[in-house]
Amino acid sequence: MRIFSGIQPTGRKHLGNYIGAIRQYVDGQDRGEAVYCIVDLHAITVPYDPAALRTGLYDLTALLLAAGLDPARCILFRQSDVQEHTELTWLLTSVTAIGELNRMHQFRDKSAAQRELISAGLLFYPELMAADVLAYRAGEVPVGEDQREHLELMRDVARRFNARYGEGLLVVPEARIPEVGARVMDLQDPTRKMSTTGSTADGTVHVLDEPAAIARKLRRAVTDSGTEIRRAPDKPGVTNLIDIIAVARGVAPAQVEADLAGARGYGDLKAAAAEAVTAMLAPVRERYEALRADEAALEAVLAAGAEKARALARPVLADVREAMGVGPPR
Ligand code: TYM
């Protein structure tokens, strides 16, 4: 089974990214042939600073390695190093309706938030994402809940491509969305998801926050009225904390509820969350500094990853070009 996922090199990575995605990337290395891409070309679809993009790319490479990605057991590379992604994006436009792109919720939200230029790249963002995955004939895509719609579009595009140009040319991938932690919420406003740009400062735990800061944010988390520690739709704050603890401890949410049955109130719940999350993230932070300091080593990892990624994507693109009648015949 080939597994593929992508992550943006912009902004500080938070607990939602870690629980919803990065943790799954690490597991993927034991489950199949894992291919992970740092998507710098996606990052240019909103206003950005070129120098910060480079820095952010190394930050994220070091973070992913610190979290447990092992270049001997996965392929980790930079999207723009493998030109097959951009070529396939264009080729896929032949089976994509403009209306589908226009209807994507993330496009609507991001364009509504845009004060300056709404770039064409923002509209084509899901097409590039489809190409990322389809260029590898990947079967499984670990992502958080917010990527579900993009995955559906990708599957539709793959099916339509196969129907038009030949069955079996592309693999229709499955999303792998975790049962718990697919949508980590803002600690200060648990009706909103934790995010790079939209969530509150105190409600967002960053993977590289100091343990004291992590503990402080979790101890100040907004809970709900009442004292019961159980998951319920009308208890979004408590539910969020239970889910976070469950993932950090590696147990089911029901187990966390049982463990905390004798607790004196939400203070105990928050203290348990603070302890579990600092224990999960502290080792990542400890490994990060040394890895981040050696940019030449990070660049070498990415270059070697790109070489391997290209070797996988090249034959897929050759089949696609052939089937589409693009370029010289084989
Ligand atoms: P990005 O970089 O915004 O986010 C990376 C991953 O983190 C997940 N995530 C969350 N999970 C749980 N709770 C949250 N609050 C939370 N916030 C973010 C996201 O679902 C994502 O899995 N479009 C993608 C990047 C991408 C990609 C791809 C993914 C580009 N090409 C191909 C898969 C396959 C994105 O913006 O992720």
Boltz pocket constraint, residues with backbone or C-beta under 6 A from the ligand:
constraints:
  - pocket:
      binder: B
      contacts: [[A, 4], [A, 5], [A, 6], [A, 7], [A, 8], [A, 9], [A, 15], [A, 16], [A, 17], [A, 18], [A, 19], [A, 20], [A, 21], [A, 22], [A, 39], [A, 42], [A, 128], [A, 129], [A, 130], [A, 132], [A, 133], [A, 141], [A, 142], [A, 143], [A, 144], [A, 145], [A, 146], [A, 147], [A, 181], [A, 182], [A, 183], [A, 184], [A, 185], [A, 193], [A, 194], [A, 195]]
      max_distance: 6.0
